[in-house]
Amino acid sequence: MGKKSNRAGKKTAKKVPAEKNELAMIGGILEGSPDAIGVVVIRLDCGCRKMAAVDEKGDPASKIIMYRDNAESICDQCKKDTGDYMRVTESFIHWEEPAPSAEKQAAIRLKVLGDEINN
């Protein structure tokens, strides 16, 4: 997913939980990605989301999926800029159980999201 930071958006709390409507998508991504140990969730200021599975090295384990709740497609802005990192409001990794060690999580989070604020 590349290094994404939420510098343009507000800082997130230490632990950001997946919303109920995101859990089904996360489950589907994990089911289709046998090497995945987690799913990166990036929330944009327009309401669209980007998600992709990551493996134990922090490398992509699926394609990036963009979607918007209750919509047939992503918004016009995302169609233009594919969800530019400047519009990120929150980002985190939803870990598959059993979750990796805290040290491994921090290393993957740093590689994938570019910071250690998110969880």
N, C-alpha and C positions, 0 to 999 in steps of 0.2 A: 504494500500500500504506500510505500514511501514514507519519508519522515514528515509527519504532520504534527503541527503544534497548534495549540489553541491560543496563541499569543494575541490574535485579533479578537478573540471572544473572551468571555469571562472565564476565570480560573475555576476548575471544578473541585468538588470536594474530594477527599482522599479515596472514597469508595463510591463509585457511581454504579448503581444497579441498572440492569436491563429492564426496560419497561415491559409490561405484559404483552403489548403488541409486537415487541421486538423478539420475544422469546421463541415464537414459532419460526421466524426467519432464521434465528441463530441455530435452532434445532435442525432445520433443513440444511443449512450450510455445513454443520458438523457431520450430519449423516452422509452428505455427499463428498466429504473430505476426510478420508481415512487417516491421513497423517496429521490432521489438525489437533492442536491442544487448546485452542482458543479461537475466538472470533473478535476481530477488531470492529468496534462500532464507532462511527463518526456521525455526529448529529450536526446538521447545518442550520443556519439561522432562518432558512426558508421552510423548514419542516421535513426536508428530504434527509435520507440517511444513506451512508455508504457502509458496507460491511464486507469483510473478507476473512477467511480462515488463515491462521498462521500455524506453522509447524514448530517443533521444539528448538529450532535454530532462529526463529523469528522471521523465516522466509514465508512468502505466500504459499498457501496450501489450497487456494481456490481462486477463482476469478473475483474481481470486485463486483459487488451487486449494489446497484443504487435503486432505491424505491422511496415512495411517499405513501404514508398511510391513507387508506380510503381514496386512492387516486389511481387512474389507469396508467399514468406515467409520471415521471419526475417533472418538476416545475420548469418553466421556460429558462430561468436563470441557470439551472443546473444543466440544461440542454446546451447552453452556450459555453459554460465554463467547467463542466463536469464536476461541480462541487468544489470550487476553489478553496484552498486551505484558509484563506482570509475570512471565510464565512463560517468556519467551524466554531460551534458554541460549546460542545462537549465531545470528548473522545475517551474511550476506555477499551479494555480487553475483557471479554466475558470468558472465563476459563472453564474448560471441560474438567469434570471431576474424574479422578483426583487431580487437583490443580498442582502445577509445578511448585517448587520451593519459592519462597519469597525472593531469594537472590536471582533465581532463573526468571521469575516474573519481571523483576526490575530490569534485568538485562534485555529481555525481549521488548518490554515497554519502551525502553530507551532507544532500541534499534528501530522499532516500528513507528512510534509516536514522536520520538525526538525529545521527550522530557520524562521526568519522573513524578510529576504532579498527579497524573491520572492513574487509575487502577484498572 
